[in-house]
Amino acid sequence: IKSEVEKSSSEKVSYCRPLIPDKVTECSRSFMPAFGGTDCIPVGDICPENDYSDNLSEYSSSVIYVEEGESISKALLSAEEGTTLLIGEGVFRETINVDKKDISIIGLCPEKTVIRPEEVIKTQSDAAIRVLTGQNGGVTTIKNLTLEGAKAGITIYNDSSAVISGVEINSVTGAGIILIDNDADVSVSNVY
């Protein structure tokens, strides 16, 4: 269900609210209730036993690995347009600002890859990930992560396009995904 709120004469904010079933199935972390049933299904990919090395062919030709203790934001600064950032196991305490074309941010799995901003300024636009690519920014892909502890999980600005899949959003004080001044294509699947 999509609703829009006029913030000012120049800013429009869209919120998507999920349909709430009559009976909610309790699931363990990184699993969500299946629609229309009582089963639990995984959010994103199941955690692999090893790392990404077996699956590199499915990603872009330019890949940057980010391990715990490293900065996703710093890796993004050195990334070229079209780069895939593969985020390893760990808790990454930062806010990610995506402002380059066709960037993919892909975690190992939502259960083991967590982005939790260190400090949050209490404004509407605070999010664990901000997509700022605009109309000509290609498509930003966000997959297999847990986002928590911010005002919002993801904020997508100014007609930026995004594909969000396999993302678990926890402990946010506002909406999970916010679109600001955005009429572009945003695809959301398997998000809980």
C-alpha positions as a printed Julia matrix, in Angstrom:
192×3 Matrix{Float64}:
  0.0     0.0     0.0
  1.62    3.25   -1.08
  0.84    6.6     0.48
  2.39    9.97   -0.25
  2.94   12.9     2.07
  3.74   16.4     0.87
  6.63   17.63    3.05
  6.9    21.03    1.35
  6.11   22.49   -2.04
  9.23   20.85   -3.5
  9.54   17.58   -1.58
  7.27   14.54   -1.8
  7.87   11.51    0.43
  6.38    8.09   -0.4
  5.91    5.33    2.17
  5.05    1.72    1.42
  3.23   -0.15    4.15
  2.95   -3.94    3.99
 -0.37   -5.72    4.23
 -0.67   -7.27    7.69
 -2.22  -10.77    7.72
 -4.8   -11.75   10.35
 -2.45  -14.29   11.95
  1.29  -13.61   12.06
  3.68  -16.56   12.04
  6.66  -16.18   14.41
  9.95  -16.85   12.63
 13.58  -16.87   13.75
 16.02  -14.16   12.72
 16.61  -13.82    8.95
 13.38  -15.67    8.18
  9.97  -14.18    7.45
  6.42  -15.55    7.31
  5.4   -16.84    3.89
  2.35  -15.03    2.56
 -0.79  -17.11    2.75
  0.76  -19.86    4.84
  2.23  -20.75    8.18
  5.74  -21.51    6.94
  8.83  -19.37    7.41
 11.0   -18.56    4.39
 14.53  -17.09    4.38
 15.08  -13.38    3.86
 17.73  -13.32    1.13
 20.16  -16.07    0.39
 20.94  -18.8     2.92
 24.39  -18.23    4.43
 27.04  -20.09    2.42
 29.47  -22.42    4.17
 32.45  -20.62    2.62
 32.82  -17.27    0.86
 31.93  -15.75   -2.51
 34.77  -17.29   -4.5
 32.56  -19.92   -6.15
 29.96  -17.41   -7.38
 31.99  -14.58   -8.95
 30.59  -15.11  -12.46
 27.18  -13.75  -11.44
 28.62  -10.34  -10.47
 30.03   -7.47  -12.54
 33.56   -7.58  -13.87
 34.67   -5.08  -11.21
 34.34   -6.52   -7.69
 35.53   -5.07   -4.38
 35.48   -7.24   -1.25
 34.79   -5.52    2.07
 35.55   -7.48    5.23
 34.7    -6.72    8.86
 36.87   -3.87   10.13
 37.0    -2.26    6.67
 34.76    0.58    5.51
 32.05    0.08    2.89
 32.0     3.87    2.36
 35.75    3.97    1.64
 35.41    1.05   -0.76
 32.59    2.92   -2.5
 34.83    5.99   -2.92
 37.35    3.91   -4.88
 34.67    2.07   -6.88
 34.03    2.83  -10.53
 30.54    2.94  -12.02
 29.17   -0.6   -12.36
 31.18   -2.04   -9.45
 29.86   -4.78   -7.16
 30.78   -4.47   -3.49
 30.69   -7.89   -1.8
 30.28   -7.36    1.92
 31.54  -10.13    4.18
 30.41  -11.32    7.57
 30.32   -8.7    10.31
 28.72   -5.58   11.7
 29.55   -2.44    9.7
 28.99    0.71   11.79
 28.47    3.36    9.13
 25.97    5.08    6.89
 26.37    4.24    3.18
 25.82    6.99    0.56
 25.54    5.56   -2.96
 26.13    8.31   -5.52
 27.7     6.35   -8.39
 25.97    4.67  -11.32
 25.05    0.95  -11.32
 26.56    0.04   -7.94
 25.64   -3.29   -6.3
 26.02   -3.77   -2.55
 25.66   -7.47   -1.81
 26.11   -9.04    1.61
 27.13  -12.6     2.38
 23.63  -13.16    3.84
 21.25  -11.11    6.0
 22.0   -13.24    9.05
 25.74  -12.46    8.98
 26.09   -9.07    7.23
 24.71   -6.13    9.24
 24.91   -2.39    8.57
 24.24   -0.38   11.72
 25.05    3.36   11.58
 27.23    4.52   14.47
 25.55    7.86   15.03
 22.15    8.88   13.82
 21.02   12.49   13.51
 17.27   12.47   14.09
 16.0    13.77   10.76
 13.59   12.16    8.31
 16.29   11.25    5.81
 18.61    9.35    8.15
 19.03    5.83    6.84
 21.55    3.0     6.94
 21.8     3.3     3.13
 21.04    6.43    1.08
 20.7     6.12   -2.71
 21.56    9.48   -4.29
 22.19    8.62   -7.94
 19.35   10.61   -9.55
 17.69   10.09  -12.92
 20.82    9.13  -14.86
 22.35    6.97  -12.15
 21.52    3.55  -13.51
 20.2     1.02  -10.99
 21.55    0.54   -7.46
 21.23   -3.05   -6.21
 21.04   -3.79   -2.48
 20.9    -7.47   -1.54
 21.46   -9.94    1.34
 21.91   -7.48    4.22
 20.41   -6.63    7.58
 19.97   -2.9     8.18
 19.28   -1.73   11.71
 19.44    1.08   14.22
 18.74    4.08   11.97
 15.74    6.32   11.34
 15.08    4.27    8.15
 16.64    1.25    6.5
 16.99    2.75    3.0
 16.17    6.21    1.66
 16.05    6.62   -2.12
 16.23   10.21   -3.42
 15.47   12.22   -6.56
 14.31    9.68   -9.13
 17.03    7.15   -8.31
 16.3     3.58   -9.44
 16.97    0.63   -7.15
 16.51   -3.12   -6.78
 16.24   -4.21   -3.13
 16.13   -7.93   -2.42
 16.76  -10.18    0.56
 17.05   -7.33    3.05
 16.02   -7.54    6.69
 15.27   -4.16    8.31
 15.25   -4.1    12.14
 15.1    -1.55   14.94
 14.43    1.5    12.78
 12.5     4.37   14.32
 10.77    5.34   11.06
  9.92    3.53    7.84
 11.92    0.63    6.41
 12.21    2.15    2.92
 11.54    5.81    2.08
 11.29    7.36   -1.39
 11.88   11.14   -1.5
 10.99   13.03   -4.69
 11.16    9.72   -6.51
  9.02    8.5    -9.39
 11.68    6.11  -10.74
 11.55    2.32  -10.79
 12.2     0.77   -7.39
 11.83   -3.0    -7.13
 11.44   -4.5    -3.65
 11.29   -8.25   -3.04
 11.89  -10.55   -0.09
 12.29   -7.66    2.37
 11.25   -8.03    5.99
